Amino acid sequence: MTHIYAKLVGSAVLWGGTWVAGRLLGTYMGPFSAAFLRFALASVFLYFLTARIEGRFPRLARQDLPWLLTLAATGIFAYNALFFAGLRTVPAGRAALIVASIPSVVALFSGLLFRETFAPLKIAGIVVSFAGVGLIVSGGDPLALLAKGLSSGDLCIFGCVAAWAAYTLAGKKAMERIAPYSAVTWSCILGALMLLPPALFMGLSRDVANAGPVAWGLIAFFGILATGFGFSWYYEGVKALGPTKAGVFINLVPVVAVFLGWLVLDEPLSRALALGGLLVLLGVWLTNRRRPSERRVLPSGR
C-alpha cells in the first residue's frame, strides 16, 4: 500500500508544479498555444493508457457526446485558457490558493442545483474558505481591493474556479454513464480540438517555431507528467483507497505550489497569503467533513 500513497503524493506534487510551470511557459507562448499543445500531447498519452487499462479504446457513443462536450468546454477549454492567461500576471502560489477554494464552490452550487443539504459545518466551511480567498486577493487590505478592484489576471483565476466547478458538477452526472478514464481521455481530445482554432488564430505556428528546449520541456511536463501520470496515479489511489481518502491528498497541491513558487520563482510569502491559504484549506476541510451519522452509513472498506 506504500506505493499507492507515494503515487498520491506524487500526483499532488506534479499538479502543484503546474502552477510554476504555467507561469514559466507563459513567457514563451500565448495561453491558447500552451493549452492546445498541453492537451494534444496529453490526449496521445491518455489514448494509449486508456486502451491498456480498459483493453481497448472505447468508442465515442452519440448519447454521451453532450456530456463529454460539456466536460471538454469547461474543464479543458475554459479552465486552461484562463489558467495560462491568469498566470502571466498572477504569482503561482497566490493563484493556486485561490483555486484551492474550488471544493467549497462546488459544495455551494451542489446544494443550490442538486438540493443537497447545507449542514452547519458545511456552511461554516464555505464562509471560512471564501474569507480566505478574500484575504489572499486583497493582500490583507479589503479597502484597497474595493478601491482598485480585481486585476485581469485575478479575474482569469476566478474564471478557473468557475470553470472547474462546472466541470466537477457536470462530471458528477457524466461519470454515472461513462468510465472515468474514458471520460478524461475523450474530454482531453475534444478539448484539444476546441483549443486548436483560437490557438491557430493567436499565433500557434509562430509559437511552435520559436519554442526552444525549455518551452518543449515544460509542455512535456504538462502533457505527460502532470496530466498523464498525475491523473493515472490519482485514479489508482481512488481505486485502492476510495475517493474520500484519496481526495485528502489534493490539499497538498496549493502547499506544493506556494513552496515551489517561493523556491523557483522567488515569490514572496506574505502573512496575508499564509493566513488566507490556511483559511481556504480549513474551509475546504470543514466543507467536506462528514458528521458521525454520515460516516456510519458508508460501506465498509471506504
N, C-alpha and C positions, 0 to 999 in steps of 0.2 A: 504493500500500500504506500510505501515511502515514495516510490516513483510517481504515483498519482499526485501526491502533494507537491512534489518537485515540479511536475508539469503545470499544476495550477499556479504555483508561484512564478514559473517561467512565463506563462501566458500573461500574468499581471505585469511582469517586468517588461515584456515585449510591448504590451499595449500602453504602458506608461512611457516607453521610449518613443512612441509615435508622436507625442506632443513636441518633443525636442526635434525629432527627425522632420516633422512637418514645418517647424519654424525654420530649419536649415534649408529644406527643399524649396521653400517659398522664395529664397534668394536666387534660385537658379531658373525657375519657370513659373508660369501662371497657375492659378488654382485649378482650372479645368484640365490643363495638360497634366498636372500632377495627379489629380484624381483619376483621370482616364487611364494613365499608364499604371497606376497602382492596381486598379481593378481589372485591367486587361491581363496583367501578369497573374494576379490572384485567381482569375477565372480559369486560366490554363492549369494552374497548380491544383485548384479545388476540383476541377473536372476529373483529373486522374485520381485524386484522393477519394472522391465520392465513388467513382467506378470501382476502386479497390475495396472500399469498405462495404458497399452495397451489392457487389458482384457485377454490376453493370451500371452505366449511367442512365438514370431514369428519364423517360421522355417527358416532354412538356405537355401536360394534359390541358385541353382547352378550358375546362371548368376551373382549373387552378390559375389560369393566366391573370385574371383581375387581382387576385391576392398577391401574386408574385410581382406584378407591375407596381402595386402599391408599396410593397417592400423595397423594390428597386428605386422607386421615385423618392421615398422618404429616407431610408437608411443608407442608400448608396449615393444617389444623385445629389439630393439636397444636403444631406449631412456633410458629405466630403467636399463639395464645392464651398460650403460655408466654413468648414474646418480649415481648409488651406487658405481661404481668403482671410479669415479671422486671425490666423497665426502669423500673418505678415506684419501685424502691428501689436498683437496681444502677447505678453510673455507666456511661455508654455505652462509654467506652474499655475499661474492665475487662471488661464483658460481651462486647464484640467480640473481645477477645484470648482469652477462654475458648472462644468459639465457633470461633475460628481453628484449634483443635485437631481439628476435625471430620475432615479428611483422615487424620489418624493413627488416629482411632477407626474410620473406615471401613476402613483398611488392616488393623487388628486383627481386625475382625469378618469382613472378606472372607477372611482366612486361616482363621478358625475355621469359617465357614459354607460357603465355596466351596473350601476346601482349597488355597488359594493358598500358595505357598512363602513362608516367613519368612526372607529373606536377612538376614545380619548387619547390613547397613546399614539395612534396614527396621526391625529390632528396636531398633537404636540410636535411630532417629528417633522411634519410638513412645515409648520411655523418656524421651528428652530433651523431647519435646512435653508429656508428662504431668507431668514435673518442672516445666516452665514454668507449667503450669496450677496446680500445687500452690503455686508461689511467688506467683502472682498472687492466688489465693484467700486464702492465709494472710497476705498483706501482708509476706512475708519472715519471719514468725514461726510456724512449723509448730506449736509447742507451744500457742500461743494458739488456733490453729484447732482443735486436739484438745480444748482445754478448753471452747471456746464452741460449736463445731460450725458448720455452714453455715447461713446465713440463708435464709429462704423465697425471697428474690429470687435468691440463688445457686442454690438447688435448681431454680428455674424455668429459669435459664440452662443448667444442666446438662441439664435436660429438653429444651431446644432442641437441644443436641448429640446426644442420643439420638434425637430425632425426625428430625433432618435426616440422621443416619447411616442410619436405617431407610429414609428417603425415597430416599437415594442408592443403597442396596443394592437396594431394590425397583425403582428406575428403571433399574438396570443390566439387569434382566430385561425390564422393560416396553418399553425402547427397542429391543429386538430385534424387536418386532412393531408398535410404534406410532411414528409420526413425531414428532420432538422437539417441534415447535410444537403439534401436536395434543395430545400428552401434557400439556404445560404448560397449555394453554388448558382442556382438559377437567378437569384436576385443580384448576385455579382455580375453575371453575364448580361442580364437585361440592363442593369445599372451602367455597366461599361458602354453598352450601345447607346444609352441615353446621353452619356457624357461625351461621346465622340463628336456630334455636330458642334456643340459650343466650344469644345477643345480645338477643333479644326478652325473655327471662326476666330478664336482668340490666339491663334499662333502656334498650334501643336507642332507643325512641321519645323518652324523656327526653333522652338524649344528643344525638340529632339536633336536637331542639327547642332545646337550649341551646348547640349548637355555633356558634361565631362564625366570622368570616373566617379567623382564624389556624388553627383546627381544620380547616376545609374546605381551606385551602391545604396543610396537612400531609397530609391524606387524598389530595388530588390529586397531591402529590409521590409518595406511596407507590404509588397506583394507576396513574398514567400514566407518571411518570418512572422511578421505581425498578423497578417491576415490568414495565411495558410496554416502555419504551425500553431499560431495563437488560438485560432478557432478550434482546430482539431484537438489540441491539448485540453482546452476548456471543456469541450464536449465529452472527452474521455473522463474528465473529472465529474461532470454531471452524471454520466452513466454509472460511475463507480460509487459516488458518494451521495447522489441526489442533488437537485437544484439548490436547495436551501444551504447545505454545507459548502457546495462549490461556489455559490454566489457570494459567500463571505470574502473570498479572495479578490473580488472586484474592487473592494475597498482599498486594496494595495495600489491600484492604478494611479490615483492622484498623488499618493505619497511618493511613489517612484518618479512621477512626472516632476513634482516640485524639487525632489533631490537632484535629478538629472539636469533640470533647468538651472539649478544653482551650480552644479559641478561642471557642466559642459558649456552653458551659455552665460555663466556668471550673473544669473538673475538674482536680485536681492530678495532676502527673506524678511519681510516686514512683520511687525506684530499683528497688524490688521489681517494680513494674508494668513498667518499661522492661526490666529483665533477664528477667523472666518472659515478656514478649512476644517478646523476641529468642530465647529458648529454644523457645518454641512455634513460631515461624516457622522456626528452624533444624531443629527436629524434623520439621516438615512437609516441608521441602526434602529432608532425608535420607530420609524415608519414601518420597517419590515419585521419588528419583533413580534413574536406570537405570544398571545396570552396562554396561561396554563391550560385553559379549557380547549384552546385550539390545538395545543400540542398533543393532547390525549387522543384526538380523533385521527391523527396521522397514522398511516400504515406503518407497521414495524419495518425497521431497516432504513427509514428515512433519516 
